[in-house]
Amino acid sequence: MEQRITSLTTPSDRSNVPAFMVMDVMAAAERIEAAGGHVIHMEVGQPAASAPDSAILAAQMALASARIDYTSALGILSLRERIARHYRDTYGCAVDAGRIVVTTGSSAAFILAFLAMFEPGDRVAVTLPGYPPYRHILTALGCEPVLIETSSETRHALTGEALLASHRKAPLKGVLVASPANPTGTMMSRQALSSVINAAHDAGIRFISDEIYHGLDYAFPAVTAADLSPDALVINSFSKYFCMTGWRIGWMVVPEALVRPIERLQQNLAISVPTLSQIAAEAAFDGRAQMEAIKHSYLENRRILIEGFPKAGLTRFLPADGAFYLYADVSDFTSDSFEFAKRMLEETHVAATPGLDFDPIHGRRFMRFSYAKSAEDMREAVARIARWLA
Ligand SMILES: Cc1ncc(COP(=O)(O)O)c(C=O)c1O
């Protein structure tokens, strides 16, 4: 489509954020499928399973019996109380329901958190490799994302030393970490997480913890930053463990002093979060047994890849502690992961995401494989990749 851009329609500089490369891979996969090909989807971080039955039933009943009105900006109180109970049950950690804010997925939580915590021009550290929208949302809001590289010695997690080294070069206002992380799947121990939080707090750096992959932990139980500091801001979502991506529902645990500013922001930016999704989310907690079975299936998928990839020729990947990703070093085969992803899709019909999406510095050497689909798909993907690389 030809674009007509005049002085009246020139896009703002801040809207000039990079696209998500994974979307390009998805579009190419769709073209192959439209022509009758069978693509194995390992590109998107999306569970194959659907929401818990309890959530779907609650939504159906609500549709049949009630008006779907606005809710209060912070979210339905019984949902906020249910989330607070989740912190007690899962982590043994007391969190006041008054500090829980329901959000339109964790994506909207980033916007609210960044607006409430940072001014335009503030420098906020994120790790490489890392989830691209962290950088792009910060940029769109006028903040400066500061990229800190990680290494295998720390399981690709941030350390207090690396954070302070960056802060000494130019002062940071905030830092965001994720454990389990995307794209690496690696996790931080309680000690590793608390040492970064302490280093950040001592230096006056605000701390945000993206805990969207909590529940999908295989190496050891994930630790919530809410248990380590009342000043940390925690972001979570129903998208991954509860398989509710399209319901667009998540939450935050926010420091006391930020509740009211975030409430005012949400009132103005969104009024409230979709009501039907809030009702479903509250009931989702009753579907944990069903979700645990799905988690168990990821464990089997993970085993298939960890055992199968080395036989197929992909011998180097990061520790797959949690989430549903394997981040593999493909530098024996290519120096351009984007080209590699394109060829692999065209020639094997296996779709995966080039590391460049997550890491503009070293991402050319890596590919991210998502293992949230069926075990049969995983076995077939390993077989296709093995034939292709042979
Ligand atoms: C690390 C991480 N954080 C946040 C999100 C956003 O998820 P949602 O907005 O569906 O909660 C994703 C999605 O893939 C993710 O991988």
The ligand as a MOL file (V3000), in Angstrom:
LIG
                    3D

  0  0  0     0  0            999 V3000
M  V30 BEGIN CTAB
M  V30 COUNTS 16 16 0 0 0
M  V30 BEGIN ATOM
M  V30 1 C 8.8790 -11.8620 29.0980 0
M  V30 2 C 7.5150 -11.4430 28.6680 0
M  V30 3 N 6.9030 -10.4380 29.3260 0
M  V30 4 C 5.6960 -10.0020 28.9390 0
M  V30 5 C 5.0050 -10.5630 27.8720 0
M  V30 6 C 3.6580 -9.9850 27.4880 0
M  V30 7 O 2.6090 -10.8410 27.7910 0
M  V30 8 P 1.0980 -10.4170 28.0500 0
M  V30 9 O 0.9240 -8.9960 27.6590 0
M  V30 10 O 0.2970 -11.3670 27.2400 0
M  V30 11 O 0.8570 -10.6020 29.5260 0
M  V30 12 C 5.5910 -11.6290 27.1720 0
M  V30 13 C 4.9070 -12.2410 26.0180 0
M  V30 14 O 5.4040 -13.0830 25.3260 0
M  V30 15 C 6.8770 -12.0720 27.5930 0
M  V30 16 O 7.5070 -13.0770 26.9680 0
M  V30 END ATOM
M  V30 BEGIN BOND
M  V30 1 1 1 2
M  V30 2 1 2 3
M  V30 3 2 2 15
M  V30 4 2 3 4
M  V30 5 1 4 5
M  V30 6 1 5 6
M  V30 7 2 5 12
M  V30 8 1 6 7
M  V30 9 1 7 8
M  V30 10 2 8 9
M  V30 11 1 8 10
M  V30 12 1 8 11
M  V30 13 1 12 13
M  V30 14 1 12 15
M  V30 15 2 13 14
M  V30 16 1 15 16
M  V30 END BOND
M  V30 END CTAB
M  END
